[in-house]
Amino acid sequence: MEKIGTITVSVFRNENNQTDFQIQTDNENILPVSYVIEDTLKKY
């Protein structure tokens, strides 16, 4: 298989114990995969 990109997920927690996340991709071709991850994390 050929690697086509990397997705990085950073998770943050504030003083109220609420979590948030940031998703970064290094290639536009993998944006659809990052959208699936983002939608899944929103349900978390």
DATA-V949960 format. One record per backbone hydrogen bond with DSSP energy under -0.5 kcal/mol. CO is the residue of the C=O (numbers start at 1). NH is the residue of the N-H. Records with the same first field share a line. If there is no record, write none. Layout:
BEGIN
CO: NH + NH
END
This chain:
BEGIN
6: 26
8: 10 + 24
10: 22
12: 20
14: 17
18: 14
20: 12
22: 10
24: 8
27: 30
28: 31
30: 33 + 34
31: 35
32: 36
33: 37
34: 38
35: 39
36: 40
37: 41
38: 42
39: 43
40: 43
41: 44
END
